Amino acid sequence: MTELDDILVSGEFAAFREAYAPAVHPAGTTAVRDTVRRRRRRTAVVAAAAVVLAVAIPVGANAALHRPDPPPGPAQTATPTPSETTTSPTPPPPAPSTASPTPAAPNGRISRSQLLAARIDLPAWRPGQVCKAGPTRIADTYRQEGDVLLEDLAYGDVDGDGAVETVALLRCLIFQSGPSQVVVLDRDAAGRIVVLGQVTRSEAPGPQWLLAVQVTSRGTVRVEMADIGPGGGWSLDWSQRQWRGYRWTDKGFTQVDGPSSFGPNKHLVDLTVTAGDVAWGAKEADGTRTGTITVTVRNLSQVPADLVELHLRMQVGTTADGGDWSACQGGPPPKGPIICRFGPLGPGATRTFRFGLRNSNTASGTGIAEVTPIGTEADPLMDPVQENDEERYTYR
């Protein structure tokens, strides 16, 4: 028997004695025999149990030593005991950003009353006018020449900054006429009204008149304009009108849609006249003298003049006498103004006349040949270039 077996058997006997020795009392011979037999059987059972344990323990240990490694798999993380659990440190709160947020664009919506109460640093007007650029007080009504009136207002995001700007149509009045311009107004960071830029202005020869403004949803500034401004007998009903669109860039406003020029206005012609001097002949028996004047009329425009009036302004006592007066409407004029009406005179056309004259006044002097287009109330015809509408001549 091995040492391990001795230890197990001895332990069993020690436990047995502790449990049963106090209860054992001496008995007779029969009792002794019975006791001996029971002990022998118990000993055999204990010995058998010891043998089983002696065999099982080495076999289990050997199996543990020769057990194959487990197949590879995901690594298993041991769960720490409560005393071993580690707590990750809480990260510190993020540091506040040092970048300043982009400030919102100022509100550029300026009411009519606010605009009338401010002084606006205006861009230049059309050259040659009494109206001046620079700080200007906008007026509500016309009081004196050079007053700048607010004609129209519109609102919209013109420069794409997300805020509304103000579009103003301004006119510098000179009696019933005067130059006009369209400007876009905004506010600076301090809330002051400033001019973002000039959209457009009236020009010579055109457009001479700006009428209205609009702002589209895309920020295009639309301006209605006319080729001819009112005044001097001219009505806006005779003017050509058109809309032009402008967009803001970093360098100013640029036209992006609409026509860029006006065609010929059917109510406008440009006539010019030249006249030669008159040399009177010898005095006749009745005391009068005769002479001839050569007059040339040209149509410099692209519009036909259906009827033209030529007026010779001379000394009293001069009448029409022979020559080309028969080409005039109604023939030679009777006594009175020396007038010849003729037509039509097409675009670029020229007409030359040699008119005979008779003069009962022997004095020498200076006359004027003047040409004027003739229209009707329903179809007016005017000549805006008056510098070439007359010519001076002499007679002697």
C-alpha positions in Angstrom: 0.0 0.0 0.0 1.3 3.4 -0.8 1.8 6.3 1.5 -1.3 8.0 0.2 -3.4 4.9 0.9 -2.0 4.7 4.5 -3.1 8.4 5.0 -6.6 7.8 3.8 -7.2 4.6 5.8 -5.8 6.0 9.0 -8.0 9.0 8.6 -11.1 6.8 8.2 -10.2 4.9 11.4 -9.6 8.0 13.4 -13.0 9.4 12.4 -14.7 6.1 13.3 -13.1 6.0 16.8 -14.2 9.6 17.6 -17.8 8.9 16.6 -18.3 5.5 18.2 -15.9 5.0 21.1 -18.1 6.7 23.7 -21.1 4.5 22.9 -19.2 1.2 23.1 -19.8 -0.9 26.3 -18.2 -4.3 27.1 -20.4 -7.2 26.2 -20.3 -10.9 26.1 -18.4 -13.2 23.9 -21.1 -13.2 21.2 -21.2 -9.5 21.1 -17.5 -9.4 20.7 -17.7 -11.8 17.7 -20.4 -9.7 16.1 -18.4 -6.5 16.6 -15.3 -8.1 15.0 -17.3 -9.2 11.9 -18.7 -5.7 11.4 -15.4 -4.1 11.7 -13.9 -6.5 9.1 -16.6 -5.6 6.6 -16.2 -1.9 7.2 -12.5 -2.2 6.8 -13.0 -3.9 3.4 -15.3 -1.2 2.2 -12.9 1.6 3.3 -10.0 -0.2 1.7 -11.9 -0.5 -1.6 -12.8 3.2 -1.5 -9.2 4.1 -0.8 -8.1 2.0 -3.9 -10.6 3.9 -6.1 -9.3 7.2 -4.9 -5.8 6.1 -5.4 -6.5 5.2 -9.0 -8.7 8.2 -9.9 -6.4 11.0 -8.7 -3.3 10.0 -10.7 -5.5 9.4 -13.8 -7.1 12.9 -13.5 -3.8 14.5 -13.0 -2.3 12.8 -16.0 -5.3 13.8 -18.2 -4.9 17.4 -17.2 -1.2 17.3 -18.1 -1.9 15.8 -21.6 -5.0 17.8 -22.5 -4.7 19.4 -26.0 -4.6 23.1 -26.4 -7.9 24.8 -27.3 -8.3 25.9 -31.0 -7.4 29.5 -31.7 -10.3 31.9 -31.3 -11.1 35.5 -30.1 -9.1 36.5 -27.2 -11.0 36.4 -24.0 -10.7 39.3 -21.7 -10.7 38.5 -18.0 -13.3 40.4 -16.1 -11.6 42.1 -13.2 -12.8 41.7 -9.7 -14.4 44.7 -8.0 -11.2 45.5 -6.4 -9.4 45.3 -9.7 -11.8 47.4 -11.8 -10.2 50.5 -13.2 -12.1 53.7 -14.0 -11.0 55.6 -17.1 -10.4 59.3 -16.2 -13.1 61.7 -17.5 -11.7 63.8 -20.3 -11.6 67.5 -19.5 -14.2 69.7 -21.2 -13.2 71.1 -24.6 -11.5 74.5 -24.4 -13.7 77.3 -25.6 -13.1 78.3 -29.2 -11.0 81.4 -29.7 -12.4 82.1 -33.2 -14.9 84.9 -33.2 -18.3 84.1 -34.9 -19.0 85.9 -38.2 -21.1 88.9 -37.4 -24.5 89.1 -39.1 -24.7 91.6 -42.0 -26.3 94.9 -41.1 -29.9 95.4 -42.0 -29.9 97.7 -45.0 -33.7 98.4 -45.2 -34.0 102.1 -45.0 -37.4 103.7 -45.0 -38.4 106.8 -46.9 -38.5 108.9 -43.7 -35.1 107.7 -42.6 -33.6 108.5 -46.0 -35.0 112.0 -46.0 -33.6 112.6 -42.6 -30.0 111.6 -43.6 -27.2 113.2 -45.6 -26.1 110.8 -48.3 -22.6 110.9 -49.9 -23.8 110.6 -53.5 -21.8 109.6 -56.6 -21.3 112.0 -59.5 -24.2 113.0 -61.7 -24.1 113.4 -65.5 -21.3 115.9 -66.4 -22.3 119.4 -67.2 -25.1 119.7 -64.6 -25.5 122.0 -61.6 -26.0 118.9 -59.4 -23.0 118.1 -57.3 -21.6 114.8 -55.9 -20.9 114.4 -52.2 -22.9 114.7 -49.0 -26.5 115.6 -50.0 -29.7 116.1 -48.2 -32.6 114.3 -50.0 -35.6 116.5 -50.4 -39.3 115.5 -50.4 -40.5 118.3 -52.6 -39.0 120.7 -55.2 -38.1 124.1 -53.7 -35.1 125.3 -55.8 -32.9 124.3 -58.7 -30.6 121.5 -57.8 -32.8 119.8 -55.2 -32.4 116.1 -55.1 -35.8 114.3 -54.9 -36.5 110.7 -54.0 -38.5 109.3 -56.9 -38.7 105.5 -56.1 -37.6 102.9 -53.6 -37.1 99.1 -53.8 -35.7 96.5 -51.4 -33.8 93.2 -51.8 -30.5 91.4 -51.1 -28.4 93.0 -53.8 -24.9 92.0 -52.7 -25.7 88.4 -51.6 -24.8 88.9 -47.9 -28.1 87.6 -46.6 -29.4 91.0 -45.6 -31.7 93.4 -47.4 -30.4 96.6 -49.1 -32.2 99.7 -50.3 -32.4 100.8 -54.0 -33.2 104.5 -54.5 -34.0 106.4 -57.6 -32.9 110.0 -57.2 -33.5 113.0 -59.5 -31.8 116.3 -59.4 -34.4 118.7 -60.6 -33.7 121.7 -62.9 -37.2 123.1 -63.4 -39.1 120.3 -64.9 -36.1 118.2 -66.1 -32.7 117.2 -64.7 -30.4 114.2 -64.4 -31.2 111.1 -62.4 -29.3 108.2 -60.9 -30.0 104.9 -59.1 -27.9 104.0 -56.0 -27.9 101.1 -53.6 -27.8 102.0 -49.9 -26.7 99.9 -47.0 -25.6 100.4 -43.3 -22.1 100.1 -41.9 -21.3 98.3 -38.7 -22.2 101.5 -36.7 -25.6 101.7 -38.4 -24.8 104.7 -40.6 -26.4 104.9 -44.1 -23.7 104.4 -46.8 -23.8 104.1 -50.6 -22.9 100.6 -51.7 -22.6 101.7 -55.3 -24.2 103.6 -58.2 -26.2 101.2 -60.4 -26.7 103.6 -63.4 -27.4 107.2 -64.2 -29.0 109.3 -67.0 -26.7 110.2 -69.9 -26.7 112.3 -73.0 -27.8 111.5 -75.6 -29.6 108.7 -73.7 -31.0 107.4 -71.6 -32.1 110.8 -70.5 -34.7 109.8 -67.9 -34.9 107.0 -65.3 -38.4 106.1 -64.3 -38.6 103.2 -61.8 -36.6 100.5 -60.0 -37.2 96.9 -59.0 -35.1 94.1 -57.3 -35.6 90.5 -58.3 -35.3 87.4 -56.0 -31.8 86.8 -57.3 -30.6 90.3 -56.4 -30.8 91.8 -59.9 -31.6 95.6 -59.9 -33.9 96.4 -62.7 -34.2 100.0 -63.9 -36.8 101.4 -66.3 -35.5 104.2 -68.5 -36.5 106.4 -71.4 -34.4 107.7 -74.2 -35.8 111.3 -74.0 -36.8 113.2 -70.9 -39.8 115.5 -70.6 -39.6 119.2 -71.0 -39.3 121.8 -73.8 -42.6 120.6 -75.3 -41.6 116.9 -75.2 -43.9 114.4 -73.6 -42.8 111.1 -72.1 -45.6 109.5 -74.2 -43.3 110.0 -77.2 -40.2 108.5 -75.5 -39.0 104.9 -76.0 -38.9 102.9 -72.7 -37.0 99.8 -71.7 -35.9 97.8 -68.6 -32.2 97.0 -68.0 -30.9 94.7 -65.3 -27.7 95.1 -63.2 -25.8 92.8 -60.8 -23.4 93.7 -58.1 -19.7 92.6 -58.3 -16.8 93.6 -56.1 -16.0 96.3 -58.5 -19.5 97.8 -58.8 -22.6 97.2 -60.9 -22.6 95.6 -64.3 -25.5 95.3 -66.8 -26.5 91.6 -67.2 -29.8 91.8 -69.1 -31.9 94.1 -71.3 -30.9 96.1 -74.3 -27.8 98.3 -74.2 -29.0 101.1 -76.4 -32.1 102.7 -77.9 -33.0 102.6 -81.6 -34.2 105.7 -83.5 -37.1 107.4 -82.0 -39.8 107.8 -84.7 -40.7 111.2 -83.3 -37.1 112.7 -83.6 -35.3 114.0 -86.6 -32.1 116.0 -87.0 -32.4 118.6 -89.7 -29.7 121.1 -90.7 -29.7 124.1 -93.1 -27.1 126.1 -94.9 -27.8 129.4 -96.8 -25.7 131.6 -99.1 -25.6 135.4 -99.1 -28.0 137.5 -101.2 -26.6 140.0 -103.7 -29.3 142.4 -104.8 -29.5 143.5 -108.4 -29.9 147.0 -109.8 -32.9 149.0 -108.7 -35.8 148.6 -111.2 -38.3 151.2 -112.3 -40.6 150.6 -109.4 -37.8 151.1 -106.9 -37.4 147.4 -106.0 -34.4 145.1 -106.4 -34.3 141.4 -107.0 -31.9 138.7 -105.9 -31.5 134.9 -105.4 -30.7 132.9 -102.3 -29.5 129.2 -102.3 -30.7 127.1 -99.4 -29.8 123.5 -98.7 -31.7 121.3 -96.1 -30.4 117.9 -94.9 -31.9 115.2 -92.8 -29.1 113.8 -90.7 -31.3 111.3 -88.8 -32.6 107.8 -89.5 -36.2 109.0 -89.3 -38.1 110.4 -92.3 -39.5 113.9 -92.0 -42.8 113.9 -93.7 -43.1 117.6 -93.8 -40.4 120.3 -93.3 -40.8 124.0 -92.9 -38.1 126.4 -94.2 -38.4 130.0 -92.9 -36.3 132.9 -94.4 -36.2 135.7 -91.9 -35.3 139.0 -93.8 -35.9 142.7 -93.6 -39.4 144.0 -94.0 -40.5 144.5 -97.6 -38.9 141.3 -98.9 -41.2 138.9 -100.8 -40.9 135.6 -102.8 -40.4 136.2 -106.5 -39.7 133.3 -108.9 -37.2 130.5 -108.7 -38.0 127.2 -106.8 -41.0 128.5 -104.8 -43.2 126.4 -107.0 -41.8 123.3 -105.3 -43.2 124.4 -102.0 -46.5 123.2 -100.7 -49.1 125.7 -101.8 -46.6 127.6 -104.1 -44.9 130.8 -103.3 -46.0 132.4 -100.1 -48.1 135.6 -100.2 -46.9 138.8 -98.5 -45.9 138.1 -95.0 -43.5 135.4 -93.6 -41.3 133.9 -96.3 -42.0 130.2 -95.7 -41.7 127.1 -97.8 -43.2 123.8 -96.6 -42.0 120.7 -98.5 -41.6 117.0 -98.0 -41.0 114.2 -97.5 -37.3 114.3 -96.7 -36.0 110.8 -96.1 -33.2 109.7 -93.8 -29.9 111.1 -95.1 -31.7 113.0 -97.9 -30.7 116.5 -99.1 -32.8 119.1 -100.8 -31.4 122.4 -102.4 -33.5 125.4 -103.5 -32.8 128.6 -105.4 -35.4 131.0 -104.3 -36.0 134.4 -106.1 -36.6 137.4 -103.8 -37.7 141.0 -104.4 -36.9 143.7 -102.0 -38.4 147.2 -101.8 -36.0 148.2 -99.0 -32.6 149.2 -100.2 -31.0 148.8 -96.8 -28.4 146.0 -96.3 -28.6 143.6 -93.4 -28.5 140.0 -92.0 -31.1 137.3 -92.4 -31.6 133.9 -90.9 -32.6 130.7 -92.6 -34.4 128.3 -90.1 -35.6 124.8 -90.6 -38.2 122.9 -88.5 -39.8 119.5 -88.8 -43.6 119.5 -88.9 -45.6 116.8 -87.1 -49.1 116.4 -85.8 -50.6 116.1 -82.4 -51.2 112.4 -83.0 -47.7 111.9 -84.6 -45.4 114.6 -83.3 -42.0 115.2 -84.9 -39.3 117.2 -83.1 -35.6 118.1 -83.7 -33.7 117.9 -80.4 -30.4 119.2 -82.0 -31.2 122.8 -82.4 -27.6 124.1 -82.9 -27.7 123.3 -86.6 -31.4 124.3 -87.3 -30.5 127.8 -88.5 -28.0 129.6 -90.6 -27.2 133.4 -90.8 -26.6 135.1 -94.2 -26.2 138.6 -95.4 -27.9 140.7 -98.1 -26.6 143.9 -99.6 
